[in-house]
Amino acid sequence: MSTEQNTGQNGGQNGGTGTGAGAARISDHTETVRHEWIDYNGHMNEAFYVLIFGHASDAMMIETGMDERYREETGCSLYTAEAHVRYRREVSEGAEVTVRTRVLGVDAKKVRLALEMRTAEGTPPVATTELIMVHVDQRAGGSCPFPDAVRERFAAATESVPEWAGGAIRPVPGS
């Protein structure tokens, strides 16, 4: 059985670079690794790391005001335009993983996020992902500006960029 929750353990504070000291931080998201997510190598399959990151992004949307009601009333949502996932360590069945979501920047139509998945506080990440998400008007079929309140929530939650973010896939030597 999977458990999903936004822990809120951050107290809504951070030391990031948002609109000032103590800018609102996105709450952590926690899940338990299910049996059906385990692959033939005996650990969580790569697709389910992305699924958990997706659940954390969904929770972030709710927290920043883009919940189901918002989507129904406006016809707008966030679409992932780019993702870079790094698989760092194996995760076993039954492990509890916590995803820390950081807002790295926002403009009129896009938000840049960095998510880190850990099995315990203070341990190295088991996976990371960096995302560019675009605000899309599904009725009009294209990108559109965030409402001021949503953009301001993202701006207030903006933190410094972690050292691992912004990298690219390196060429294979000899190719």
Salt bridges, closest charged atoms under 4 A:
GLU4 OE2 - HIS55 ND1 3.73
ASP28 OD1 - ARG25 NH2 3.12
GLU31 OE2 - HIS29 NE2 2.92
GLU31 OE2 - HIS55 ND1 2.56
GLU36 OE2 - ARG34 NH1 3.47
GLU73 OE2 - ARG69 NE 2.75
GLU90 OE2 - HIS43 NE2 3.64
GLU93 OE1 - HIS35 ND1 3.14
ASP107 OD2 - LYS110 NZ 2.96
GLU116 OE1 - ARG102 NH2 3.48
GLU116 OE1 - ARG118 NH2 3.06
GLU130 OE2 - ARG112 NH2 2.58
ASP148 OD1 - ARG151 NH2 2.87
GLU159 OE1 - ARG100 NH2 2.71
